[in-house]
């Protein structure tokens, strides 16, 4: 079974820019995988940030953006803030009605 | 404002069946796709499956033999049954609206289900 890969952890300085990626153990991610991104803080339900590769969910600041970079989906946070410190998950469509989450990236802002 | 609320036992014995219900308010269940997702303590998210109001379903292949998701449009609810549970099924279970390219836009608060031996 194909595994969705994410960096286990990442750190960014306040005001900095960070790009988190979402790849496949085998193959390349394209828009046909309809990547979406979620932010989760401890004890809370996830919150959708991006869907269909690069469409921001309602109310999400425009410093969050999605794209395809090379063979991976990417989430870029521009001007990182302290409250961006969270876990970030991507999910990909594998076809036949199957969705698979990545393992998540723990983002530290310091 | 769409709201989802999970309900069901917080403790299930090993080898028995986990049953949860999600009540949807602020939206008709006869519109979108509706999903179940779980998260073991300290670990990542796992998609369990989804249902459309017609009853059409899709399940995570790794859980497919044990999972059933059903819908009750008269009560605006959908449900999850997971049979033959083990300690590995201990997790926070979330119900959510989504299962298409539009993402998973609304989530319940989640409910912790522990499996005891």
Interface residues (C-beta under 8 A of the other chain):
Chain A: X1 X34 X36 X38 X40 X45 X46 X47 X48 X50 X51 X52 X57 X89 X91 X93 X96 X97 X98 X99 X100 X101 X102 X103 X104
Chain B: X37 X44 X45 X46 X47 X50 X58 X60 X61 X62 X94 X98 X99 X100 X101 X102 X103 X104 X105 X107 X108 X109 X110
